[in-house]
Amino acid sequence: MKTAGRVFKRLLVFLGSILLLSLVVFYISRLAPGDPVACYYGDQAQRMSPARREWAQERLGLNAPIAVQYVRWLENALQGNFGISYKYKRDVLEVIGERAGNTLLLGGGSFLLLFSLALLLGAACVFWEGRLPDRLLCRAGTVFSCIPEFWLSLLLILIFSVWLRMLPSSGAYSAGGAGGSLDRLYHLILPVAVLLLSHLWYYAYLVRSRLLAETREDYVLLARAKGLSRRKILFGHCLRGILPSYLSLMAVSVPHILGGTYIVEMVFSYPGLGTLAYESARYQDYNLLMLLCLLSGSLVIFCSLLSEAIGGRLDPRMHLQPFEEEKR
């Protein structure tokens, strides 16, 4: 019963957060300066008479008060109808569906690679604690983690695309897409490199700090007294001890990685959800912008709740913290 109650509570929090997010995004997008009629009709909007423009606004549902527009949008959204894109003149679900795979490939692949390398790098630093490899990794990681993603993207484009002409500077595939899977991977090298260099050391440092704390635990001293090697203690016992917090960290870091993915997509003109979100905000493509914000927001909220659930499931002590604080 307690588990069902917690699930129901998290579900209410999730739905309430999404509803509040939709309301805020809807109002902000409508109050922002811009002309959605020009987005839909293009150059024809400049030659429209006042009566024709009023007709166009009524056709797009923009002539009613914002509160009425929101209620209409919400009623349609609950039925699975999110409207059409003003720019692409198609259902927004179709437009997003065409781009979602690219973002999933870039962001999802970088996410898995990032946390695999962060775990190995953090463990390596602990294994060589205080020695030259540890110091070099700490210095290099600090430098790269301070470089903004957009600046690092431009620097890599300048070096590998302009000067050396080794890697493509934009896009997800060559013209016509005739290169297949290898061509897709070829275009992913620079964007993935930027995401890794920008985020890797931050998470590796968290792993390093948590592992160092774990190596000071009493059971580690006992294992050393029994004659176990440092390598076996670190990789066989300490890594297992930090897994609950590491899995929780992976879940809560999704917004961080997602934001970086969107930035990288825009710099590299990568046809994903990040560039689509930028275009929808720039051209006041309200329906497309709403759904993109809801999808991104839903993912962020879900991962935050998932992080809490993972931590509580794998480490039951988290449920005892409020009671311990009350006793104090």
GURO-569395 format. One record per residue (C-alpha): residue in three letters; x, y, z. Coordinates in nm, 3 decimals, padded with zeros to 5 digits. Example, Ala and Ser with C-alpha at 12.3 -4.5 7.8 and 13.67 -1.06 7.14 Angstrom:
2
+-----+---------+---------+---------+
|   r |       u |       v |       w |
+-----+---------+---------+---------+
| ALA |  01.230 | -00.450 |  00.780 |
| SER |  01.367 | -00.106 |  00.714 |
+-----+---------+---------+---------+
//
This chain:
328
+-----+---------+---------+---------+
|   r |       u |       v |       w |
+-----+---------+---------+---------+
| MET |  00.000 |  00.000 |  00.000 |
| LYS |  00.285 |  00.238 |  00.081 |
| THR |  00.443 |  00.174 | -00.259 |
| ALA |  00.112 |  00.233 | -00.439 |
| GLY |  00.062 |  00.554 | -00.243 |
| ARG |  00.406 |  00.684 | -00.339 |
| VAL |  00.348 |  00.599 | -00.706 |
| PHE |  00.010 |  00.774 | -00.702 |
| LYS |  00.161 |  01.079 | -00.533 |
| ARG |  00.440 |  01.100 | -00.791 |
| LEU |  00.187 |  01.062 | -01.071 |
| LEU | -00.015 |  01.355 | -00.936 |
| VAL |  00.300 |  01.565 | -00.905 |
| PHE |  00.397 |  01.474 | -01.263 |
| LEU |  00.056 |  01.560 | -01.413 |
| GLY |  00.025 |  01.880 | -01.209 |
| SER |  00.371 |  01.993 | -01.317 |
| ILE |  00.294 |  01.927 | -01.683 |
| LEU | -00.032 |  02.121 | -01.659 |
| LEU |  00.143 |  02.416 | -01.494 |
| LEU |  00.423 |  02.404 | -01.754 |
| SER |  00.174 |  02.409 | -02.041 |
| LEU | -00.003 |  02.711 | -01.891 |
| VAL |  00.320 |  02.907 | -01.840 |
| VAL |  00.460 |  02.828 | -02.187 |
| PHE |  00.127 |  02.906 | -02.353 |
| TYR |  00.100 |  03.252 | -02.196 |
| ILE |  00.466 |  03.345 | -02.242 |
| SER |  00.467 |  03.243 | -02.609 |
| ARG |  00.150 |  03.445 | -02.680 |
| LEU |  00.276 |  03.754 | -02.496 |
| ALA |  00.617 |  03.749 | -02.666 |
| PRO |  00.665 |  03.989 | -02.960 |
| GLY |  00.624 |  03.843 | -03.306 |
| ASP |  00.377 |  03.771 | -03.583 |
| PRO |  00.257 |  03.409 | -03.613 |
| VAL |  00.048 |  03.509 | -03.917 |
| ALA |  00.371 |  03.593 | -04.101 |
| CYS |  00.508 |  03.250 | -04.003 |
| TYR |  00.208 |  03.077 | -04.161 |
| TYR |  00.152 |  03.294 | -04.467 |
| GLY |  00.506 |  03.413 | -04.531 |
| ASP |  00.548 |  03.722 | -04.751 |
| GLN |  00.173 |  03.733 | -04.817 |
| ALA |  00.119 |  03.859 | -04.460 |
| GLN |  00.283 |  04.194 | -04.546 |
| ARG |  00.032 |  04.256 | -04.826 |
| MET | -00.279 |  04.159 | -04.628 |
| SER | -00.555 |  04.412 | -04.569 |
| PRO | -00.678 |  04.457 | -04.209 |
| ALA | -00.989 |  04.251 | -04.288 |
| ARG | -00.781 |  03.976 | -04.447 |
| ARG | -00.541 |  03.969 | -04.149 |
| GLU | -00.832 |  03.946 | -03.908 |
| TRP | -00.968 |  03.653 | -04.108 |
| ALA | -00.623 |  03.486 | -04.098 |
| GLN | -00.601 |  03.528 | -03.721 |
| GLU | -00.947 |  03.383 | -03.678 |
| ARG | -00.852 |  03.086 | -03.897 |
| LEU | -00.548 |  03.020 | -03.680 |
| GLY | -00.750 |  03.068 | -03.361 |
| LEU | -00.550 |  03.372 | -03.249 |
| ASN | -00.828 |  03.630 | -03.226 |
| ALA | -00.980 |  03.503 | -02.898 |
| PRO | -00.847 |  03.598 | -02.551 |
| ILE | -00.545 |  03.400 | -02.438 |
| ALA | -00.742 |  03.218 | -02.167 |
| VAL | -00.996 |  03.099 | -02.425 |
| GLN | -00.717 |  02.995 | -02.662 |
| TYR | -00.557 |  02.790 | -02.385 |
| VAL | -00.880 |  02.610 | -02.296 |
| ARG | -00.935 |  02.523 | -02.663 |
| TRP | -00.578 |  02.402 | -02.700 |
| LEU | -00.601 |  02.193 | -02.382 |
| GLU | -00.927 |  02.030 | -02.494 |
| ASN | -00.773 |  01.935 | -02.829 |
| ALA | -00.446 |  01.820 | -02.666 |
| LEU | -00.630 |  01.583 | -02.433 |
| GLN | -00.776 |  01.423 | -02.745 |
| GLY | -00.431 |  01.385 | -02.902 |
| ASN | -00.469 |  01.680 | -03.139 |
| PHE | -00.182 |  01.926 | -03.092 |
| GLY | -00.252 |  02.128 | -03.406 |
| ILE | -00.044 |  02.198 | -03.715 |
| SER |  00.291 |  02.366 | -03.750 |
| TYR |  00.259 |  02.720 | -03.888 |
| LYS |  00.594 |  02.691 | -04.063 |
| TYR |  00.575 |  02.338 | -04.201 |
| LYS |  00.194 |  02.330 | -04.261 |
| ARG |  00.179 |  01.976 | -04.119 |
| ASP |  00.073 |  01.805 | -03.800 |
| VAL |  00.326 |  01.884 | -03.527 |
| LEU |  00.351 |  01.517 | -03.430 |
| GLU |  00.473 |  01.432 | -03.779 |
| VAL |  00.728 |  01.714 | -03.777 |
| ILE |  00.867 |  01.614 | -03.437 |
| GLY |  00.863 |  01.245 | -03.529 |
| GLU |  01.100 |  01.311 | -03.820 |
| ARG |  01.354 |  01.485 | -03.595 |
| ALA |  01.323 |  01.287 | -03.271 |
| GLY |  01.536 |  00.998 | -03.398 |
| ASN |  01.831 |  01.228 | -03.467 |
| THR |  01.819 |  01.379 | -03.118 |
| LEU |  01.781 |  01.036 | -02.961 |
| LEU |  02.085 |  00.914 | -03.152 |
| LEU |  02.300 |  01.212 | -03.056 |
| GLY |  02.176 |  01.271 | -02.701 |
| GLY |  02.111 |  00.909 | -02.606 |
| GLY |  02.438 |  00.782 | -02.748 |
| SER |  02.634 |  01.063 | -02.581 |
| PHE |  02.453 |  00.997 | -02.252 |
| LEU |  02.548 |  00.629 | -02.241 |
| LEU |  02.904 |  00.692 | -02.356 |
| LEU |  02.944 |  00.982 | -02.113 |
| PHE |  02.845 |  00.792 | -01.801 |
| SER |  03.039 |  00.482 | -01.898 |
| LEU |  03.356 |  00.688 | -01.942 |
| ALA |  03.285 |  00.898 | -01.631 |
| LEU |  03.267 |  00.586 | -01.416 |
| LEU |  03.592 |  00.451 | -01.558 |
| LEU |  03.770 |  00.785 | -01.540 |
| GLY |  03.659 |  00.851 | -01.182 |
| ALA |  03.769 |  00.503 | -01.076 |
| ALA |  04.105 |  00.548 | -01.251 |
| CYS |  04.166 |  00.874 | -01.066 |
| VAL |  04.094 |  00.706 | -00.733 |
| PHE |  04.321 |  00.414 | -00.821 |
| TRP |  04.604 |  00.659 | -00.896 |
| GLU |  04.505 |  00.902 | -00.620 |
| GLY |  04.764 |  01.174 | -00.570 |
| ARG |  04.991 |  01.041 | -00.845 |
| LEU |  05.075 |  01.196 | -01.181 |
| PRO |  04.786 |  01.044 | -01.385 |
| ASP |  04.535 |  01.164 | -01.125 |
| ARG |  04.680 |  01.517 | -01.122 |
| LEU |  04.693 |  01.538 | -01.502 |
| LEU |  04.335 |  01.419 | -01.541 |
| CYS |  04.216 |  01.666 | -01.278 |
| ARG |  04.391 |  01.958 | -01.450 |
| ALA |  04.271 |  01.866 | -01.799 |
| GLY |  03.917 |  01.799 | -01.680 |
| THR |  03.898 |  02.133 | -01.501 |
| VAL |  04.003 |  02.318 | -01.816 |
| PHE |  03.758 |  02.146 | -02.049 |
| SER |  03.466 |  02.170 | -01.806 |
| CYS |  03.505 |  02.550 | -01.800 |
| ILE |  03.481 |  02.593 | -02.178 |
| PRO |  03.128 |  02.683 | -02.302 |
| GLU |  02.979 |  02.427 | -02.538 |
| PHE |  02.912 |  02.672 | -02.821 |
| TRP |  03.270 |  02.804 | -02.808 |
| LEU |  03.416 |  02.453 | -02.800 |
| SER |  03.193 |  02.357 | -03.093 |
| LEU |  03.319 |  02.648 | -03.300 |
| LEU |  03.679 |  02.569 | -03.207 |
| LEU |  03.649 |  02.206 | -03.318 |
| ILE |  03.476 |  02.311 | -03.640 |
| LEU |  03.760 |  02.553 | -03.711 |
| ILE |  04.027 |  02.290 | -03.648 |
| PHE |  03.879 |  01.971 | -03.793 |
| SER |  03.645 |  02.108 | -04.060 |
| VAL |  03.808 |  02.429 | -04.184 |
| TRP |  04.181 |  02.377 | -04.132 |
| LEU |  04.223 |  01.998 | -04.151 |
| ARG |  03.905 |  01.925 | -04.352 |
| MET |  03.874 |  01.589 | -04.182 |
| LEU |  03.518 |  01.602 | -04.045 |
| PRO |  03.188 |  01.761 | -04.156 |
| SER |  03.087 |  02.083 | -03.985 |
| SER |  02.709 |  02.046 | -04.001 |
| GLY |  02.417 |  01.818 | -04.068 |
| ALA |  02.336 |  01.461 | -03.969 |
| TYR |  02.429 |  01.303 | -04.303 |
| SER |  02.564 |  01.391 | -04.645 |
| ALA |  02.340 |  01.528 | -04.918 |
| GLY |  02.096 |  01.259 | -05.024 |
| GLY |  02.180 |  01.038 | -04.726 |
| ALA |  02.354 |  00.787 | -04.952 |
| GLY |  02.637 |  00.718 | -04.708 |
| GLY |  02.435 |  00.494 | -04.477 |
| SER |  02.522 |  00.423 | -04.115 |
| LEU |  02.892 |  00.505 | -04.149 |
| ASP |  02.805 |  00.847 | -04.288 |
| ARG |  02.573 |  00.911 | -03.991 |
| LEU |  02.848 |  00.814 | -03.748 |
| TYR |  03.093 |  01.034 | -03.938 |
| HIS |  02.869 |  01.337 | -03.882 |
| LEU |  02.825 |  01.251 | -03.513 |
| ILE |  03.194 |  01.261 | -03.424 |
| LEU |  03.225 |  01.635 | -03.357 |
| PRO |  02.888 |  01.685 | -03.180 |
| VAL |  02.949 |  01.384 | -02.953 |
| ALA |  03.305 |  01.502 | -02.885 |
| VAL |  03.174 |  01.842 | -02.770 |
| LEU |  02.920 |  01.683 | -02.536 |
| LEU |  03.181 |  01.450 | -02.389 |
| LEU |  03.448 |  01.716 | -02.341 |
| SER |  03.197 |  01.957 | -02.187 |
| HIS |  03.037 |  01.718 | -01.938 |
| LEU |  03.270 |  01.423 | -01.883 |
| TRP |  03.493 |  01.560 | -01.612 |
| TYR |  03.205 |  01.706 | -01.409 |
| TYR |  03.051 |  01.362 | -01.363 |
| ALA |  03.388 |  01.187 | -01.339 |
| TYR |  03.478 |  01.423 | -01.055 |
| LEU |  03.154 |  01.336 | -00.875 |
| VAL |  03.240 |  00.967 | -00.913 |
| ARG |  03.593 |  01.035 | -00.788 |
| SER |  03.467 |  01.219 | -00.480 |
| ARG |  03.210 |  00.953 | -00.397 |
| LEU |  03.459 |  00.671 | -00.447 |
| LEU |  03.718 |  00.842 | -00.228 |
| ALA |  03.460 |  00.868 |  00.048 |
| GLU |  03.371 |  00.502 | -00.003 |
| THR |  03.736 |  00.395 |  00.030 |
| ARG |  03.740 |  00.547 |  00.380 |
| GLU |  03.460 |  00.320 |  00.502 |
| ASP |  03.527 |  00.063 |  00.773 |
| TYR |  03.464 | -00.238 |  00.549 |
| VAL |  03.747 | -00.124 |  00.321 |
| LEU |  03.989 | -00.122 |  00.613 |
| LEU |  03.872 | -00.471 |  00.700 |
| ALA |  03.922 | -00.588 |  00.340 |
| ARG |  04.276 | -00.448 |  00.341 |
| ALA |  04.347 | -00.624 |  00.667 |
| LYS |  04.240 | -00.950 |  00.503 |
| GLY |  04.498 | -00.895 |  00.230 |
| LEU |  04.273 | -00.798 | -00.064 |
| SER |  04.445 | -00.593 | -00.333 |
| ARG |  04.362 | -00.225 | -00.391 |
| ARG |  04.231 | -00.305 | -00.739 |
| LYS |  03.995 | -00.575 | -00.612 |
| ILE |  03.865 | -00.358 | -00.329 |
| LEU |  03.804 | -00.062 | -00.558 |
| PHE |  03.645 | -00.238 | -00.853 |
| GLY |  03.489 | -00.529 | -00.668 |
| HIS |  03.345 | -00.355 | -00.362 |
| CYS |  03.362 |  00.026 | -00.368 |
| LEU |  03.212 |  00.065 | -00.715 |
| ARG |  02.924 | -00.157 | -00.610 |
| GLY |  02.871 |  00.061 | -00.304 |
| ILE |  02.826 |  00.382 | -00.504 |
| LEU |  02.593 |  00.235 | -00.768 |
| PRO |  02.269 |  00.357 | -00.599 |
| SER |  02.388 |  00.718 | -00.593 |
| TYR |  02.537 |  00.685 | -00.942 |
| LEU |  02.213 |  00.560 | -01.096 |
| SER |  02.029 |  00.844 | -00.923 |
| LEU |  02.287 |  01.088 | -01.062 |
| MET |  02.231 |  00.954 | -01.414 |
| ALA |  01.858 |  01.013 | -01.387 |
| VAL |  01.883 |  01.364 | -01.245 |
| SER |  02.149 |  01.467 | -01.501 |
| VAL |  01.921 |  01.416 | -01.802 |
| PRO |  01.817 |  01.787 | -01.813 |
| HIS |  02.185 |  01.885 | -01.810 |
| ILE |  02.270 |  01.658 | -02.102 |
| LEU |  01.950 |  01.748 | -02.289 |
| GLY |  02.028 |  02.119 | -02.269 |
| GLY |  02.379 |  02.057 | -02.396 |
| THR |  02.244 |  01.847 | -02.681 |
| TYR |  02.011 |  02.126 | -02.791 |
| ILE |  02.297 |  02.378 | -02.793 |
| VAL |  02.524 |  02.147 | -02.992 |
| GLU |  02.246 |  02.079 | -03.243 |
| MET |  02.204 |  02.450 | -03.314 |
| VAL |  02.577 |  02.515 | -03.358 |
| PHE |  02.624 |  02.216 | -03.589 |
| SER |  02.292 |  02.271 | -03.771 |
| TYR |  02.203 |  01.918 | -03.670 |
| PRO |  01.840 |  01.839 | -03.766 |
| GLY |  01.710 |  01.744 | -03.423 |
| LEU |  01.464 |  01.870 | -03.167 |
| GLY |  01.703 |  02.141 | -03.049 |
| THR |  01.713 |  02.319 | -03.383 |
| LEU |  01.339 |  02.261 | -03.418 |
| ALA |  01.276 |  02.426 | -03.080 |
| TYR |  01.486 |  02.726 | -03.183 |
| GLU |  01.300 |  02.762 | -03.512 |
| SER |  00.959 |  02.732 | -03.345 |
| ALA |  01.047 |  03.005 | -03.094 |
| ARG |  01.198 |  03.229 | -03.361 |
| TYR |  00.900 |  03.208 | -03.597 |
| GLN |  00.625 |  03.200 | -03.330 |
| ASP |  00.522 |  02.852 | -03.436 |
| TYR |  00.303 |  02.818 | -03.128 |
| ASN |  00.173 |  02.464 | -03.167 |
| LEU |  00.516 |  02.320 | -03.240 |
| LEU |  00.676 |  02.517 | -02.957 |
| MET |  00.413 |  02.399 | -02.709 |
| LEU |  00.461 |  02.032 | -02.784 |
| LEU |  00.840 |  02.056 | -02.782 |
| CYS |  00.836 |  02.231 | -02.444 |
| LEU |  00.594 |  01.973 | -02.306 |
| LEU |  00.806 |  01.683 | -02.430 |
| SER |  01.127 |  01.831 | -02.288 |
| GLY |  00.957 |  01.931 | -01.964 |
| SER |  00.796 |  01.589 | -01.925 |
| LEU |  01.133 |  01.421 | -01.965 |
| VAL |  01.296 |  01.650 | -01.710 |
| ILE |  01.019 |  01.607 | -01.452 |
| PHE |  01.000 |  01.232 | -01.506 |
| CYS |  01.377 |  01.192 | -01.462 |
| SER |  01.371 |  01.400 | -01.143 |
| LEU |  01.099 |  01.177 | -00.998 |
| LEU |  01.282 |  00.870 | -01.125 |
| SER |  01.599 |  00.983 | -00.951 |
| GLU |  01.413 |  01.013 | -00.623 |
| ALA |  01.251 |  00.672 | -00.673 |
| ILE |  01.581 |  00.503 | -00.761 |
| GLY |  01.755 |  00.651 | -00.460 |
| GLY |  01.476 |  00.542 | -00.226 |
| ARG |  01.456 |  00.194 | -00.377 |
| LEU |  01.825 |  00.113 | -00.380 |
| ASP |  01.911 |  00.300 | -00.061 |
| PRO |  01.630 |  00.264 |  00.198 |
| ARG |  01.814 |  00.502 |  00.431 |
| MET |  01.674 |  00.791 |  00.224 |
| HIS |  01.327 |  00.716 |  00.362 |
| LEU |  01.462 |  00.739 |  00.715 |
| GLN |  01.619 |  01.085 |  00.678 |
| PRO |  01.303 |  01.285 |  00.761 |
| PHE |  01.251 |  01.078 |  01.078 |
| GLU |  01.612 |  01.117 |  01.181 |
| GLU |  01.587 |  01.494 |  01.135 |
| GLU |  01.275 |  01.504 |  01.352 |
| LYS |  01.454 |  01.315 |  01.629 |
| ARG |  01.734 |  01.568 |  01.624 |
+-----+---------+---------+---------+
//
